[in-house]
Amino acid sequence: MDIEARIRRRQRRDDESRLIEEYEPLSPATHVEEPTDRGRLLEQLLDHLDPVFGGRLPPHGYLYGPKGAGKSAVVTALFAKLDRRTIDPDTVIYTTTRVEPTRPLQFAYVDTRRYTSEFAFYHALVDALTDERVPRHGISTETLRTRLHQQLEASGAGLLLAVDHVGEPGSTAPEVLVDRFSALPSSVSWLAVGRTEPEATVLADYTAASIRTGPYRRHVLVEVLLSRAATTLDRTTLDDLSAAIADWADGDAHDALAALFVATDRAAQAGRTSITEADVEAAIEAVPDDCVSLGRVFALPENKQTVLRTLVDLDPADRESVSVATAAIADRTDLAEGTIKRYLYELADIGVVDRVQSVERYESGRPPSRLEPKFPPTVFRRLYNLNE
């Protein structure tokens, strides 16, 4: 636990009755600056990036592994620290060229969940490389691409680019990314991050190395839960319950954190000062099988999040079909029914909601499909409300 966390806990002693003061540390969508026990993966990445420290760009690479294995946590933390070195004259990293002895190396991270279009991709890159405000309107994709080339050429800088969540439903397809990568300057090297095995993605055809990480080990996952809860919950009440969550989560930190979040919220809403075994059991039931990452949900456009936020508050009877849910959501929002229905079908297509076909018999036509979120409603509801 860091100094700031200790101070916050002292400040909260005047309100011992409150179980939880901060939800953000428990959020499965939050990445911490120092991921727990991912040293082996970090060393693998540093081995791949080692040419950077000798003045050269590394070859293109591909990092892969299952959901909740800590890929994004490690990559975002590593690139954030490397990027900080580009503005510190004592730690700046240079790369060598044939013409000039050294040139500064820059680092950028792009999440393809959020930046799916070609315009958004180039806008994110240009924005990462400049302190100036980059307009979102009145500028073309071609202008952004040209500006990126000009910036890198003028500065003489090399760019190491991390591109996360490639190949997920709703994000940028690998084939599209290959085209975008081919249009980047030769002074750019990229590291793609995804879940697909190398032999099943075209990206691996353009990389010199594939780096694999597996699920968290049970005891490590327990430590992840305890470290995330350190600023919020009393560890003495958590050891056994965290172990139970880790056993169930089977190495998936996302689902484990979601369950801990739901259990904590359940206890807090009941006015209790600690979570119980019953809270954990109920929380595990609240996390759907094949749970969708909440990072995907919060990367959706604002209007689609509005539809989902309304959907999770509907009674089961108001979710018994797309048409019924559409009407119920329209009554509670300013969105048009046609827009809502289109969004619901699109959300089902990318697996964020599930259309569960009714088992009842109907005289004619297909039976209606009940809409079920593929993410924990409690976690989404609480975090959405906090961000409003």
Secondary structure, 3 states (H helix, E strand, C coil): CCHHHHHHHHHHHHHCCCCCCCCHHHCCCCCCCCCCCCHHHHHHHHHHHHHHHHCCCCCCEEEECCCCCCHHHHHHHHHHHHHHHCCCCCCCCEECCCCCCCEEEEEEEEECCCCCCHHHHHHHHHHHHCCCCCCCCCCCHHHHHHHHHHHHHHHCCEEEEEEEEECCCCCCCHHHHHHHHHCCCCCEEEEEEECCCHHHCHHHHHCCEEEECCCCCHHHHHHHHHHHHCCCCCHHHCHHHHHHHHHHHCCCHHHHHHHHHHHHHHHHHCCCCCCCHHHHHHHHHHCCCCCCCHHHHHCCCHHHHHHHHHHCCCCHHHHCCHHHHHHHHHHHCCCCHHHHHHHHHHHHHCCCEEEEECCCCCCCCCCCEEEEECCCHHHHHHHHHHHC
